Amino acid sequence: MKGRLFSLLALTNLPHRLHTALLSSNLTILMYHGIVVPGVRIRDWCFLEVGHFRQQMEYLKQTFQVLPLTTAVDDLRLGRIRSPTAVITFDDGFQSNFDLAFPVLQTFGLPATIFLCTDLVGSEQTIWFCRLIAALEQARVESLEWGGRTYSLRTPKCKANTGAVLQAELKKLNPERLANELQEISRKMKYDHRRPLERDSPFRMLDKASIRAMSHSGLIDFGAHTRSHVILSRVPPARQRDEIESSISEVGRLTGRRCECFAYPNGTELDYDSSCVELLRRAGTRAALTTMRKANSRQTSSLELCRYGIGGNMSMAEYKCTVHHLPI
């Protein structure tokens, strides 16, 4: 029913017309993660097939003014946005942002901002949730017992559902306990969660050469996403400061440009606090992004901007409704 409603709205072009008529002064910010080639099946919404990404970028090119993040935030604050306007962002900094997304962005001449977990740049390690997905993908057991519950792994759909539940539960833990629990889950599925990634792994993080190439293109800006993708509200103030300030400094070193943007890991209102916002303000941050799904108005704080997450489970009809501020 919901899918049919999205399709009907998209076919009538109503989302675009309503946006233009009623919400033209609002800013759309989109959040992507990893991009994959056809045939690579990852059962997690964060990974979007490149063909779908191209289709979405073509729609943005035809329908929106697409601006660099800091330019868009300045225009929003000064009341200069008067037509559908969008910003493209990527969280985490996967190598596929360069290998697959960047050529598409170049084709359409669309700017974007990539937020880096700086400790992982150029390494053979990845973010913890990618290790969990990999463990589930290769699991040869039919069930997993964890946290007093039994999770079925019999089918790809069961694995996907288990992955979503486990991620939500693990995010509630402090970093040390999360690491220990991930190790235990991986052991039960006979997966080495610390082994180096393969060169062609979709979970691989950006290398320094790719960052430099995109930075020098003039099309891609970079922001900080902490050092280790830690959820800031789960750590004490000293670690908050280190994760924020060190990642901002490292992005500047990697790009040769001052880092002016930041994205909160996980990014809900429970995942950061006022002290984090103040640290960013003192660092001269011009834009900090959450994952709260709302349109940005002139009243939205530039250090708590909202984004629509775009993933592999979203149809083109739902995408059109979402970017025009009509998520249902």
DOVOKOL-264565 format. One record per atom (N, C-alpha, C, O, CB): residue in one letter; y, x, z. Coordinates in steps of 0.02 Angstrom, whole numbers, plus 50000, padded with zeros to 5 digits. Atoms other than C-alpha are relative to their C-alpha. Glycine has a CB too. Example, Ala and Ser with C-alpha at 12.3 -4.5 7.8 and 13.67 -1.06 7.14 Angstrom:
2
A499415004550000A497755061550390A500605004550000A500595009750033A500014995050062S499414995849997S499475068450357S500554996150037S501104998650045S500235002049929
END
This chain:
328
M499405004150000M500005000050000M500635004350000M501095003249961M500004995350061K499424995649996K501215013750049K500095003949935K500665004749911K499925004950058G499964996350062G500785023749893G500274995749943G500664998149902G499325002749981R499765004550053R501095008549781R500754998750008R501114998149958R499624993450002L499295001049988L502785005849863L500415006049977L500935005249946L500134998550074F499674994050025F503285023949831F500044999949924F500565001349895F499625006350024S500035000150073S502735022149650S500494995049970S500844996549921S499294998549976L499545005150025L503715006149625L500725002150006L501125001349960L499894993450038L499324997749990L505295013349699L500195005649952L500745005649924L500105002350072A499864994450046A505155029249595A500084997649928A500525000149892A499435005150005L499965002550068L504865019549434L500664996549986L500924996849931L499434995249987T499365003550009T506435009149461T500605004650005T501165002449991T500064994550051N499464995249989N507475024749495N500464997850057N501035000250062N500405001049936L499595002549945L508105015449649L500195005450050L500775005550072L499644994550035P499804994949952P508045030649765P500615004049977P501065005350016P499435004850013H499444996150026H509225040549653H500644995849999H501174998350017H499855002649930R499415004250004R510395025849628R500294998550069R500904998650078R499834993449965L499765001149932L510495021949814L500325006350030L500835005950063L499434997750045H499734993649977H510775040349854H500705001049972H501175002750009H499545005949980T499354998950033T512195041349728T500524995150025T501104997050034T499924999349925A499525005149981A512995025149785A500195000250074A500764999150092A499734993249984L499905000849928L512795026149974L499975006450041L500265006750095L499514995350026L500134994149959L512285043550030L500225006549965L499955011849979L499275000450017S499824994250043S513155055249907S500325005750038S500345011350013S500464997849945S499694994649961S514025065050045S499505003550045S499685008350080S500584997350041N500514996949959N512385069450131N499645005749963N499635005849901N499494994850022L500344994250029L511405085550103L499254999650012L499024998450067L500285006550031T500724999649997T509545086550064T499795007350007T499975011449965T499674996849937I500294993449994I508665102150129I499244999250000I498964995450039I500255003750065L500735000450009L506845104650076L499675006250029L499935011750024L499824999249926M500394994649970M505545115250165M499325000649966M498924995949967M499924998950076Y500654998350029Y504095123350072Y499695005650041Y500015008650084Y500065002049925H500354994449969H502795135850131H499675004249945H500005008049910H499484997650052G500374996250050G501435143250019G499894996149935G499864989949936G499345002350028I500145002950066I501115140049833I499335002849978I499195008849988I500575001549948V500674997850022V499355140949758V499894998349927V500214993849900V499454996950044V500185001250069V498605141649585V499484994449996V499154993150046V499735006449966P500525005250006P497485127649517P499315002850016P499155008449997P500014997149928G500684997949983G495725128649584G499945002950070G499395003350097G499765004949951V500014997549931V496215136249752V500124994050046V500684991450051V500545005750012R499965006049957R495845122149874R500075002150072R499605004550103R499374995649991I499884998749929I496635124450044I500154993350033I500614989750013I500595005150010R499945006649969R496445109550157R500544999950054R500404998950113R499334997850030D499435000149954D498165110550236D500624998349959D500725001049904D500095006850038W499435002550039W499765101850181W500515005449983W500895004549936W500344994550038C499514994850012C500775118050189C499945003549932C500405006949910C499965005250053F500124996450062F500025124250025F500004995249941F499614990549937F499325003750003L499855004450056L500645116349864L499815003449934L499975009349924L500744997950000E500194997250065E499925118949689E500625001449958E501094997549958E499514995349963V499414997850037V501125128149574V500224995049947V500814994449933V499865006749968G499825005050050G501055114549440G500414994450030G500894992050000G499384997249967H499625005249965H501665101649565H500695002750020H501194999150016H499624997550062F499364996949982F503015113749624F500465000149939F501054998649945F499895007150027R499594999850061R503615115849444R500284993149984R500864992449966R499585002749941Q499795006950013Q503695096949421Q500564998050047Q501044994750027Q499414995250006Q499485001649951Q504715095249580Q500655003649985Q501195000749990Q499765001750071M499404996250016M505915109049530M500354997249937M500964997249933M499835007549990E499715003050060E506165101049360E500394993750018E500934992449991E499454998349948Y499655006149978Y506625084749446Y500665001850036Y501174998750024Y499554995850046L499394997949966L507875093649559L500525002449950L501115000749957L499855005650050K499544997450050K508645102449410K500354994349962K500944994749947K499645004549950Q499735005650039Q508885085849319Q500444995450042Q500884992150015Q499434996149970T499725005449959T509475075449467T500495002450053T500914998450076T499444996350033F499614997549945F510315086549596F500445005949980F500325009349930F499555002150057Q499664993549997Q511615099949618Q499625004050052Q499595002150111Q500784999250017V500384995849954V510555113849696V500425006150017V500615010049973V499315002049970L499554994749978L511555126249800L499645004850047L499155002950079L500614997150034P500234995549946P511215141749906P500154996850067P500624993050074P500345007049994L499955003249934L511015137050088L500705000650030L501004995650050L499505002950047T499354999249966T512625144550156T500564996549962T501024993949993T500165007450008T499495003650040T513665137550012T499974992650014T500484989350023T499905001349925A500085007249988A512945120250040A500244998150070A500564992950078A499264998049992V499785001649932V513265120950228V500765000250005V501064996050039V499695005150050D499274999850001D515075126050199D500284993849967D500764990849992D500255006349963D499775005950035D515295111950073D499904993750042D500334989250043D499634999249933L500135005849957L514505099550194L500524999550055L500794994150067L499295000550030R499524999949944R515645104650337R500704998149976R501074994850012R500015006950033L499335001250026L517195103550226L500064993449961L500594991849934L500215005749955G499995006450035G516725086750150G500045000549925G500314996149892G500584996050024R499964998950073R516515093749975R499384997649962R499354998349901R500115007349985I500605002550034I514805085949939I500134992749982I500244988550025I499365000750046R499845006850024R515065070449831R499484997449952R499574992049924R500675000049967S500555002350043S513455069249730S499355002850028S499385007450070S500115002449925P500634997449973P511595072049765P499965007649998P499995010649944P499404996949963T499994992749994T511495090049827T499415002150042T499264999150094T500675002550031A500624997749966A509945099749882A500015007450011A500355011249976A499384998049960V500144993049985V509435116249959V499245000850003V498904996650032V500345002250068I500724998550000I507705124049933I499875005650049I500205010850046I499755001949928T500174994749953T506935133950075T499245000950004T498864996349990T500294998550070F500704998449989F505265142350111F499945003150069F500315007750086F499715004849945D500124997049934D504615146050286D499425005049997D498965004249957D499854994550051D500534995349986D503535160750340D500005006249956D499895011749980D499334996649994G499974994250045G503695171950186G499335002049971G499125007749978G500285005750036F500634998450033F502055170850091F500125003849934F500635002849901F499604993649986Q499954996250062Q501755182749945Q500054995449940Q500334997249888Q499415004749993S499975004750055S501545167449835S500714997649986S500854994949932S499564994050015N499305001750014N503415164249854N500275004349944N500675002049903N500435001050063F499814995550054F503645179349740F499564999149939F499804998449883F499985007350023D500465000150056D502085178249633D500014993549961D499954993649900D499305001350025L500065006650033L502125159549595L500644995950001L500834993049950L499454996150033A499395004249996A503715150949657A500605003249965A500974999749931A500174998750073F499414996650028F504995164049603F500064999349924F500614997949900F499985007350019P499945001150073P504575163149416P500224992949982P500594992049934P499345001649966V499795006950013V504785144249422V500744999250016V501114996149977V499584995050042L499305000449982L506445145749512L500445003549948L500985001149931L500125003050069Q499634996650052Q507015158349382Q500054995849936Q500584995649905Q499685006749984T500005004250060T506525146649240T500544994750003T500884993549953T499324996749992F499515005449994F507645132949307F500665002350029F501134998450035F499714994550044G499384997349973G508985144349381G500184997050067G500774995750081G500554998949953L499895003349935L508765136949556L499995005150057L499525008950063L499474994650011P499994995549942P509285146649712P499564997450056P499414991550060P500725001050025A500415001949942A508225146649870A500105005150055A500355010650044A499264999549980T499994995649942T508135154250043T499295000550028T498964995450038T500494997550055I500664998849972I506535162050113I500095002850071I500465007650081I499595005049956F499964997949930F506325163850302F499395004350017F498825002150008F500054993950047L500524995049989L505315179150354L499805000750073L500225000850117L500235006749974C500274997749936C504185182550502C499955007649994C499485010149963C499294996650018T499894993150020T504715200550504T499445004850020T499345009849986T500645002450029D500554995649980D503245208450598D499434999849949D499025004549947D499744998150068L500565000850047L502075202250460L500165002649930L499715003049889L499814992949996V499814997750067V503055208750309V499615006449982V499615011150021V500765001349996G500354994150025G502005221050209G499375001750037G499095007250029G500455005750003S500604998649961S500525219550327S499394996649969S499454992849921S500104997750073E500615003350021E498725214250304E499804994550048E499234992150048E499435005149993Q500115005549954Q498895201150440Q500414994049979Q500824994449933Q500195002250072T499655006150019T499535183450432T500114995750062T499934997650118T499604996049947I499845004549945I500115168850540I499364996850026I498884995749989I500494994549977W500615002349966W498855161950664W499704993849967W499094993249962W500144998650073F500295006250027F498685144850582F499645001249934F499204997449916F500554994749991C500364998250061C498165153150419C499305002750016C498835001449980C500405005249959R500664997649978R496755161950512R499554994150019R498964994250005R500085004850060L500395006049982L496215145150580L499754996449937L499174994449934L500424995350043I500205003350063I496205137450406I499455003949966I498965001049942I500614999349952A500504995850032A495225152250337A499334999450036A498814999150003A500225007350000A500625000749962A493945150750477A499664993449985A499054993249977A500145000650075L500285006650016L493705132250441L499744999849929L499214996849916L500524994650011E500215000050070E493595135150254E499315003249991E498905000749952E500525003749957Q500634996450011Q492145147450270Q499464998150050Q498905000850048Q500135007450004A500485001849948A491285139150418A499354997249970A499364993049925A500314994850048R500665002350023R489415136550390R499654995950054R499064994250047R499575005949978V500275004349946V489135126750551V500234992949988V500744991849955V500215002650071E499845007050013E489155107850552E500474997050052E500724991450043E499364996049998S499555002649949S490185105750710S500295005750041S500035011350041S499634995050046L499664995249957L491355114750829L500134996650067L500414991250070L500665002649968E499845002449933E491445112251017E500585004150028E500545010250033E499375000450047W499414996649972W493145116251091W500414995050040W500504989350020W500435003249943G499575004249959G494215109351230G499684993750025G500024988650036G500604998449963G500345005949976G492895097251288G499864994849948G499654989249964G500394997050053R500135004750054R492735089051118R499555003349947R499515009449943R500664997749968T500404997650056T491565090650970T500324997749935T500454991849925T499264997550005Y499675001450064Y492345091850797Y499495000849944Y499145005949940Y500615004649990S500454999650057S491355088150640S500295004549946S500885004349931S499864993049972L499814995750056L491395101250501L499554998849940L499475003249897L499975007550021R500515001350051R490135092850386R500284999449930R499935001249882R499644993750017T499715001050066T491315088950243T500685003349996T500985004750047T500054992549983P499324997450006P492935096050172P500524995750035P500994998350065P500195000749928K499525004449966K493855080750238K499965000950075K500475000950109K499874992749982C500084998849928C493125083650412C500345006550021C500665006950073C499255000250019K499694993549985K493695101750407K500764999450000K501105002250042K499785005349949A499285000950004A495445096450354A500264996350062A500774998250091A500194996249936N499805003849941N495555083650494N499965004250064N500415003950106N499574993850008T500074995649942T494905096250621T500565005150002T500845006550055T499325003549998G499464995150003G496175109050562G500664997250024G501035000550060G500075002649930A499385003249980A497615096950586A500024998950076A500535000150108A500104993449964V500035001349927V497055092250763V500055006550038V500425007050087V499354996350018L500004993649964L496725110250816L500695003349997L500925006150047L499475004749971Q499334997150005Q498405116150752Q500474996750050Q500855000050086Q500284999349929A499565003649954A499305102550850A499865001950073A500325002550113A499914992449990E500174998349931E498355106951009E500185007350017E500445008750071E499254998950012L499864992949987L498535125850993L500755001450005L500965005850043L499705004349944K499274999049997K500415124450965K500284998650070K500835000950086K500344995549950K499765001649933K500575117751142K499935005850049K500215005750104K499624994050027L500164994649955L499965134151216L500515005749995L500845006449944L499305002649986N499594994050005N500935149851258N499645005149954N499045004549943N500135003250071P500294995650051P500655164251134P499375003650022P498905004349982P500505005049980E500594996349978E499405173851240E499394995550003E498854997549980E500135003050069R500585004449997R498285158951273R499804997649931R499214996849916R500154994150046L500155002050069L498435153251092L499565005349966L499065003749934L500654999049960A500384994550031A497805170351035A499285000150026A498815001249988A500345006750012N500685000049971N496335169551155N499594994249975N498994995049960N500054999950076E500375005950023E495855151951104E499825000649926E499274998649905E500414993650012L500144999050070L495985156350919L499415004849991L498985003749949L500615002749963Q500564995350003Q494825171150947Q499344996550017Q498834997849984Q500135005950049E500615003549980E493565159851034E499784995149946E499194994649931E500114996450067I500165004650054I493655146650897I499715003749941I499225001649911I500624995949978S500234996050057S493435159950764S499305002750013S498875002949969S500485005949986R500664997449983R491955167450856R499464994649990R498924996049965R499995002550072K500485005450007K491085150550860K499854998449927K499324995849911K500254993850036M500115001250072M491305149250671M499815006549963M499785006649902M500624997049968K500224993550027K490765167550647K500515002849950K500345005249896K499324999249966Y499464997550043Y492455172550574Y500405005250040Y500595003950097Y500464994249976D499604994749969D493385188850614D500744998649986D500985000049931D499795007049975H499315002150012H495165182650637H500495005849996H501085004749982H500224995250054R499564994150006R495875200450638R499865004349939R500195009449929R499945004350062R500164995850057R495095206950480R500574999949948R500914994949941R499344997649967P499464999750049P496305212750343P499904994849945P499344993249926P500045007049968L500035004950054L496725199950210L499835003249934L500015009049921L500664996249995E500124997850068E496085201750033E500665000049961E501124996349978E499474995649965R499384999450038R497395206549904R500224993449968R500824992249961R499925005249946D499835006350034D497305189449820D499994994050047D499994988350024D499524998849943S500025005549953S497275179149979S500644995949997S501194998849996S499895002750071P499405004249999P498465164249976P500385000450066P500944998150071P499824992849987F499684999349934F498845168450158F500385006550007F500685007850060F499474999550055R499684993449996R499535185650118R500764999250004R501054994849974R499815004349939M499285000449990M501335188950171M500365004749951M500075009349923M500185001950073L499604996150047L502735196150065L500015007450016L500025009450074L500704997349998D499914992849990D502825214850038D500745001749988D501134997649963D499545004049951K499294998150003K504455224550042K500265000349929K500844998649917K500105006750034A499774999550069A504535227449855A500174993249972A500664992449936A499465003449956S499875006850024S504435208849819S500654997250030S501044993949997S499424995350017I499395002249967I505805205349946I500615003149966I501104999749953I499995001750075R499444996650032R506935218349867R500134997249930R500714996149912R499865007649995A499925002650069A506615211749691A500344993250001A500794991949961A499324999549965M499695006649997M507055193949740M500725000350026M501154996850001M499594995350045S499334999349973S508565199249842S500485002649946S501055000349941S500005004850060H499574997250053H509245209449696H500104995349942H500564996349902H499695006449975S499935004850055S509005194749577S500634995850005S500874993149956S499394995549997G499425004349989G510485185749654G499834992750008G500274988650021G500475000949943L500225007049996L509455169749659L499724998250068L499744992450089L499484998649946I500355001249938I508555171749825I500365003450059I500525009350056I499285002549996D499754997449937D509285173849999D499445000150051D498934996650043D500614995850026F500524999649948F508285178350154F500304998650069F500875000550084F499675006949998G499805001349932G508385172350331G499445002150047G498915004250025G500164992650010A500494997949949A507465175950494A499624993950026A499874988350029A500365003650058H500455005349976H506005165950563H499625002550062H499045000850073H499504997749944T500264996149944T505705176450720T499575005849976T499435006449916T499594995450047R500434994350017R504635192150725R499294997749987R498974999949939R500015005250057S500725001350000S502945183950754S499814992649992S499234990750002S499705002550063H500115007250007H503135165250721H499844996750066H499494991750069H499444998749950V500095003049934V503145161650907V500444993850006V501004993749982V500165005250056I499595005849985I503725144450961I500455001850059I500215003450114I499564993750016L499534996949953L505295149151056L500004996750069L500125000150119L500694999749971S500015003349935S505165136051193S499395001850042S499364999950100S500034992549990R500614998149964R503465143251242R500055006950032R499575009150064R499404999849953V499944993149975V504145160451290V500625000550044V501084996550038V500045005149942P499434999149955P505355166851424P500625002449962P500575004649905P499835004950056P499374998350034P507195170551385P500025006949969P500305007749915P500564999450049A499984993250027A506955189251360A499635000449934A499865003849887A499695005050050R500374999950063R505645186351226R500364995849947R500374997749888R499294997450010Q499605003850047Q506705172751145Q500525004549967Q500605004649906Q500344994050035R499474995750026R508115185151128R499735005349952R500015006549899R500385003450057D500304994950042D506995198751057D499764997149933D499895000049880D499425003550036E500275003150061E506145187150932E500574998149952E500504998949891E499584993850017I499445002150042I507825180750869I500395006049975I500495006849914I500464995250038E499554994650019E508905196350871E499655005449958E499935007949910E500305003250061S500374994950038S507565208550809S499844997749930S499885001649883S499365002050037S500165002450067S507065197450664S500624999749956S500595001249897S499674993050004I499385000150038I508875195150611I500185007149976I500385008049919I500574997050042S499854993150018S509145213950614S499535002649946S499755006049899S499965004650062E500494997550048E507545217450517E500104996949931E500015000349881E499294998650025V499855003050065V507975204950380V500585003649967V500575004749907V500164992450007G499444996150027G509615214250359G499785006749972G500025008849920G500525001050053R500254993650025R508685230650341R499584999249937R499625003349891R499585003550054L500435001150058L507435223550217L500394998349937L500185000249882L499514994450014T499635002450058T508755216050103T500635004049986T500915003749931T500184992850009G499374996550009G510245227350130G500604995450006G501164997349988G500025003549934R499475004949993R511265211750168R499984997150071R499464996850102R499944994449947R499975003149935R511855203650328R499604993550000R499684989349956R500734998650021C500415006149994C510625190150384C500424994750036C500654995850092C499335001450039E499565005249973E511585173950413E499644993450013E499954988550034E500574998849953C500385006349995C510185160850419C499375001050042C499105006550046C499824997349930F500584999849956F508765156650537F499634993449996F499954988149987F500215001650073A500405006149996A507335144050543A499575000350063A499225005350074A499554999149936Y500395000449939Y506535138750707Y499264998949984Y499104994049949Y500274994550046P500715001350011P504625140650703P499794993250028P499974991450084P499585005550031N500225006849986N503825123350706N500594995249997N500544990049964N499674999550069G499365003050014G505605117050721G500144993050024G500634990050003G500085000049931T499835006549972T505495100750818T500495001150057T500625006850077T499374996250024E499514999449946E506755096950956E499695002850064E500055004850109E500314993350014L500344997349942L505435102651082L499855007549993L499605010650040L499354996250012D500224993250015D505205119851002D500545005350008D500425011249996D499745000349930Y499464995349985Y506885127851044Y500454996650050Y500384990750064Y500405002049934D499555002949950D508255125351172D500715002549990D500855006249943D499755001750072S499294998350008S510115127451199S500135007550003S500615009949973S500414996450053S499904992749996S509925145851243S499855003349933S500185008249915S499555003050055C500154997450067C509145149051072C500604998849953C500805003249915C499364996749971V499425001650041V510605140250988V500585004650016V500935006949971V500204992650010E499454995649980E511835150651088E499885007249977E500365010549956E500084999850076L500154993350026L510945166851042L500165000549926L500435005649903L499265001750012L499855000050071L511095162250859L500754999749987L501015003049943L499654994049965R499275000450008R512915157550878R500325006850011R500765008949973R500294994950049R499724993449985R513295174450957R499825005249947R500195010049937R499755002350069A500204995450053A512345183150817A500374998749934A500275002349885A499254999449988G499625001550061G513525175250689G499614996149949G499774996349890G500255006349970T500425003950046T512195163950613T500404994249972T500714990450010T499364997550035R499625005450032R512965151950487R499594993749991R499874988249987R500255002349932A500425005950009A511465140450467A499335001250035A499015006350023A499894998449925A500664999749969A509925137250575A499654993449988A499964988149996A500055001650077L500355005950025L508595125050519L499434997850044L499045001950068L499755001349930T500555003149963T507435113250611T499504997249949T499564998449889T500254994450048T500455003750045T505995102950539T500074992550011T499644988649990T499265002150012M499885007249990M506735086250591M500194996849934M500644999149900M500554998950054R499955003150066R506625074450443R500584995049997R500504989150010R499344996549981K499415004250006K508385067850418K500455002849946K500405008649926K500384999650068A499474997750042A509825068650298A500515003750042A500595002150101A500334994249961N499484996449966N511195080750346N500684997249981N500844996849922N499975007549985S499335002650011S512935073450365S500515005250023S500345010550048S500114993250036R499474995549978R514605081450401R499985001150075R500235006250099R500694997249979Q500034999449928Q514265078450586Q499405004250024Q499375005950083Q499964993250030T500594996149980T512605088150586T500205007150019T500575010449982T499475000149943S499854993149980S512715104550681S499715004949950S499145004149928S499725001450071S500244994950048S512565119550565S499455004350030S499115008049994S500585004449977L500534996249968L511385127250694L499404995550018L498944997750053L500265003550062E500565004649990E510235111950699E499934995449939E499894989349945E500094995750065L500065003750062L510085106750518L499304997249991L498815000050016L500195004549940C500635003550009C508705094950464C499705001349931C500065002849883C500094992450010R500344998750064R507395097050327R499434995149989R499144992550037R499735007249997Y500595003850019Y506085087150234Y499455004949981Y499535008949935Y500154995149941G500564995750017G504405096050234G499644997449939G499474991549935G499525000550059I500355001950063I503575095950062I499345003849998I499325009950004I500455001749937G500654996850000G501715099150051G499544997449947G499724993349905G499684999250066G500495001550051G500145097549949G499744992950001G499404990849954G499445004650006N500255006849995N499785079850007N500524994849977N500424988949988N499794998450070M499455004550019M501385072349934M499994998549925M499995003149884M500685003050020S499985002050071S501375062549771S500715001049973S501195001750011S499774992749991M499344999350031M502815064249647M500434994050017M501044994750025M499945000949925A499625005949982A503335046449686A500285000650071A500864999050083A499574993749994E499764999149932E503435050249872E500535005450003E501015004950041E499425001750047Y499514994650003Y504375066349832Y500684997349980Y501194999050011Y499775005549951K499365002750023K505715056749737K500334995750054K500944996050062K499894995849937C499725004049946C505935044649881C500265004550057C500795003350085C499484995150028T499824995649944T505995058750010T500645003849986T501085003950029T499435004950013V499414995950013V507295069749925V500644995949997V501194998550006V499915003849934H499415004550001H508445054649908H500084996350067H500424991250070H499934994949943H499925002649932H508285050950096H499704993150010H499954989150049H500744999650018L500345006349991L507095036350079L499275001050021L498834997749993L500034995949936P500704999549976P505525042350172P499824993650036P500204990950075P499915006250048I500215006649974I504535026950219I499465001050054I499224996150082I499734995549943
END
